[in-house]
Amino acid sequence: MRTSKGTFLGGDSSPALTWLESKIAAVTDIPRQNGEFWNVLNYKHTQHYDSHMDSFDPKGERGALRKQQ
């Protein structure tokens, strides 16, 4: 569970992010346009993030549906 506040920023929202995305694109040879938005989080002293696993039961309905695809 996450108790932080956050937002998503596009690479064009800041000259620093534009510069950083350009550097990443040059090193990876992947265009900036293929990147995702930046997820920026702010945690206050009492806020936290508990690790968790996003999963489902492979024998349940979702698992059965995946096998049919």
C-alpha positions in Angstrom: 0.0 0.0 0.0 1.2 3.4 -0.9 0.5 6.5 1.2 2.4 9.1 -0.8 1.2 11.8 -3.1 2.3 11.7 -6.6 1.9 12.9 -10.2 3.0 12.0 -13.7 5.2 14.3 -15.7 5.8 14.3 -19.5 9.4 14.7 -20.7 8.5 18.1 -22.2 7.2 19.5 -18.9 10.7 20.5 -17.9 14.0 21.4 -19.6 15.8 19.0 -17.2 13.5 16.1 -18.1 13.8 16.8 -21.8 17.6 16.8 -21.5 17.6 13.6 -19.4 15.3 11.8 -21.9 17.5 12.9 -24.8 20.5 11.3 -23.0 18.6 8.1 -22.3 17.4 8.0 -25.9 21.0 8.4 -27.2 22.4 5.7 -25.0 19.6 3.1 -25.6 18.9 4.1 -29.3 15.2 4.2 -28.4 13.3 7.4 -29.4 12.1 9.7 -26.6 8.6 9.3 -27.9 8.7 5.7 -27.0 9.2 6.5 -23.3 6.7 6.6 -20.5 5.7 9.5 -18.3 7.8 10.1 -15.2 6.1 9.0 -11.9 7.1 11.5 -9.2 6.3 10.6 -5.6 6.5 12.6 -2.4 6.6 10.8 0.9 6.0 12.7 4.2 7.8 11.4 7.3 4.9 9.1 8.3 4.1 7.9 4.8 5.4 4.6 3.4 5.3 2.1 0.6 4.7 -1.6 1.4 6.1 -4.0 -1.1 3.5 -6.3 -2.7 3.1 -8.7 -5.5 0.6 -7.9 -8.3 -0.6 -11.4 -9.1 -3.5 -13.7 -9.6 -4.3 -17.4 -9.0 -3.2 -19.2 -12.2 -5.9 -21.8 -11.6 -8.6 -19.2 -11.2 -10.7 -17.5 -13.9 -7.9 -15.1 -15.1 -5.5 -18.0 -15.5 -8.0 -20.0 -17.5 -8.7 -17.1 -19.7 -4.9 -16.6 -20.4 -4.6 -20.2 -21.5 -7.3 -19.7 -24.1 -5.7 -16.7 -25.6 
